[in-house]
């Protein structure tokens, strides 16, 4: 999949050291991005105390990727207020 060099960063407030729900979100974000042919997951970072997590996604089209992952973010209570930014 050609990537346009954009990156989309999703930051969520989490608040737990149990990363099960974060891994589920990560899998769903990647699946939604790939299904829309808009990008793919590139990695993540989680604070040691579990307070916050960041997901890094390569974008074929940043706008399309953000649109594709939005339903996933709102489907989880802890990610409904996620901060989503794109950068080149």
N, C-alpha and C positions, 0 to 999 in steps of 0.2 A: 504494500500500500504506500504510495508516495505521500510523504508528509511535507507540509508547506513550511516547516520550521517554527511554527507556533507551538506554544506550550500553554495548556490550561492547568491551573492550580486550584484545587478544591481544598479548603480548610474547614474542618468541622471541630466543634467543641464536643468532647466525648465524655470524659470524667470517669473512666474505669480502666483498670489494668487487665480486665478480661477482654481480649481483642477479638473474640468470636464474631461479634456484630460488625466490627470494622472490616474483618476479612470478607464477610458476606457482602458488605457495601462495595468493597474493592472489586470483588468478582462481578457484581451487578453493573458497576460503572464500566468496567472493561467490556462486558457483554453488550451493553447498550451502545457504546462507542463503536464497537466492531459491527454490530448489526446495522447501524446507520452508515457504515463505511465512512465515519467521520474522524476516526483516530483510534488510539489504543492507550492503555495504562502503561506508564513508564517507570513507576516506582512510588514509594511512600515513605513518610517519616511519622513516627509516633513519639510524643513526649514520654519520657521515662515514667511519669506518674499517670499516664493515660489521659491527661486533661485535654489534649488536642492532637489531631492527626491531619496530615497534609497528603494529598494524592496528586501526583504529577502525571499529566497525560499529554502525549504527543498528538497534535491536531493536524488532520488533513485540511480541515476547515474549522477554525475556532468557533465561529458562530453556530455552525451545524452541530459541532460536538457539544457545546453548552446546551443547545436545545435538546439533544438526544439524551443527555444525562439528567436533565432537570426532573423528569418524572421519577427517576430512581432516588434522587436526593429528597424529594418531598414524601416519598413512601416510608422513610425512616424518621422517627421522631427526632433523633439526635442530629440529623443532617438537614433538617428543614430550613435552618437558618445558616446554612453553609455559605462561606464567602467563596465566590468563584471569580477568578481573574484569568485573563489571557495575556500572554506576552510573546513577543517575537524573539 
